[in-house]
Amino acid sequence: MNYEAALDASLQRLHDEGRYRTFIDIVRKQGHFPQAIWRRPDGTERDITVWCGNDYLGMGQHPEVLAAMHEALDATGAGSGGTRNISGTTIYHKQLEAELADLHGKEAALVFSSAYIANDATLSTLRLLFPGLIIYSDALNHASMIEGVRRGGGAKRIFRHNDVAHLRELLAADDPAAPKLIAFESIYSMDGDFGPIKDICDLAEEFNALTYIDEVHAVGMYGPRGAGVAERDGQMHRIDIINATLAKAYGVFGGYIAASAKMVDAIRSYAPGFIFTTSLPPAVAAGAAASVRILKTAQHLRDAQQTHARILKMRLKGLGLPIIDHGSHIVPVHVGDPVHCKMLSDMLLENYGIYVQPINFPTVPRGTERLRFTPSPVHDARQIDHLVKAMDALWRHCALNRAEVSA
Ligand SMILES: *Cc1c(COP(=O)(O)O)cnc(C)c1O
């Protein structure tokens, strides 16, 4: 085996398909989000505005979150020093889990290294707990859920995205006595559309299935206490396992599930992805707990985010740009070609100081390449105006299609 040649071939394949990824080095400026500094490969710098971050509410610079982290860091040191089982459980982990259980109205919560790990570890472990489990998984579920479903082995059924009629067909075709679980998301992050939570819960009840929801792009931002779309829609008590992250709207790091005490106890006891890894640093747990607590009441941040998203969509639509609008906080602009998408992104960055990463295959299907903007309460009117004018100019410059301008 020529290992070098094999690596070259793999990398070349990505270059050939125009989907080799390059990372942009940025330095975020705490206290000035969404402003940041872009460090070019040649070492020169440029001030930029970040328009594609997942720190949706700017909590990564919230003074109370930072204070909680400083306090825990100074009190306890850098790392946790162990797995949860062997010296790595601190009061900060316990407090964070209590805060999360309360948020979702569940008996318990369990913190993982990330929501990716939480999805992967939980979904793959459920197979051990319920032998013969059939998992019904939405076709557009996140890579971490796909991986968890796949790794667990066993039967799986993929239902067409948000298609409850198809889901019903699949459920009805299986043995009524078989254990079942429906896995889906509350907001699909690339289109910004919502999962049909109530309809899926109805089906789960009818077919005696468990429900598993990924609220990663919704926690902090939807529902009166920021518990997500299931809370907003009055369906949270009907979901058996809620998964989410502490790294997007909560602005810190880590992931979790919330469920019944018994379910959490079983996952805690059986999931290798939870058991055999060092727990979060106490300072991270403390910052996350502060952020969750703050967003239980900070409705003004949720409102400001929704307002900015609405304004940005309205203005881009007014220019006839092809916005994908499902009423969530995410603002995807359809480009439909990987080369154009990359070029637009490069020009926005270099010429306008606007940072938005092109979203290409395999994150989205080929032909649906897009720019995905994430307005937040910390983007102001001037920054929104600058973005809209830049998009207008570039659309004209590149002679891209516009929709009929509607009122
Ligand atoms: C980002 C993301 C995750 C993973 O969350 P991390 O905490 O960053 O690992 C899981 N599910 C969805 C839908 C995501 O977009």
Ligand as a Chemical Component Dictionary entry (heavy atoms), coordinates in Angstrom:
data_LIG
# 
_chem_comp.id                   LIG 
_chem_comp.type                 NON-POLYMER 
_chem_comp.pdbx_formal_charge   0 
_chem_comp.three_letter_code    LIG 
# 
loop_
_chem_comp_atom.comp_id 
_chem_comp_atom.atom_id 
_chem_comp_atom.alt_atom_id 
_chem_comp_atom.type_symbol 
_chem_comp_atom.charge 
_chem_comp_atom.model_Cartn_x 
_chem_comp_atom.model_Cartn_y 
_chem_comp_atom.model_Cartn_z 
_chem_comp_atom.pdbx_ordinal 
LIG C1 C1 C 0 -24.547 21.380 15.291 1  
LIG C2 C2 C 0 -25.534 20.253 15.362 2  
LIG C3 C3 C 0 -25.360 19.184 16.236 3  
LIG C4 C4 C 0 -24.079 19.004 17.013 4  
LIG O1 O1 O 0 -23.990 19.934 18.052 5  
LIG P1 P1 P 0 -22.558 20.140 18.745 6  
LIG O2 O2 O 0 -22.844 20.473 20.158 7  
LIG O3 O3 O 0 -21.896 21.238 17.978 8  
LIG O4 O4 O 0 -21.820 18.849 18.603 9  
LIG C5 C5 C 0 -26.363 18.249 16.374 10 
LIG N1 N1 N 0 -27.506 18.342 15.660 11 
LIG C6 C6 C 0 -27.703 19.351 14.785 12 
LIG C7 C7 C 0 -28.982 19.415 14.039 13 
LIG C8 C8 C 0 -26.723 20.315 14.585 14 
LIG O5 O5 O 0 -26.894 21.278 13.689 15 
# 
loop_
_chem_comp_bond.comp_id 
_chem_comp_bond.atom_id_1 
_chem_comp_bond.atom_id_2 
_chem_comp_bond.value_order 
_chem_comp_bond.pdbx_ordinal 
LIG C1 C2 SING 1  
LIG C2 C3 SING 2  
LIG C2 C8 DOUB 3  
LIG C3 C4 SING 4  
LIG C3 C5 DOUB 5  
LIG C4 O1 SING 6  
LIG O1 P1 SING 7  
LIG P1 O2 DOUB 8  
LIG P1 O3 SING 9  
LIG P1 O4 SING 10 
LIG C5 N1 SING 11 
LIG N1 C6 DOUB 12 
LIG C6 C7 SING 13 
LIG C6 C8 SING 14 
LIG C8 O5 SING 15 
# 
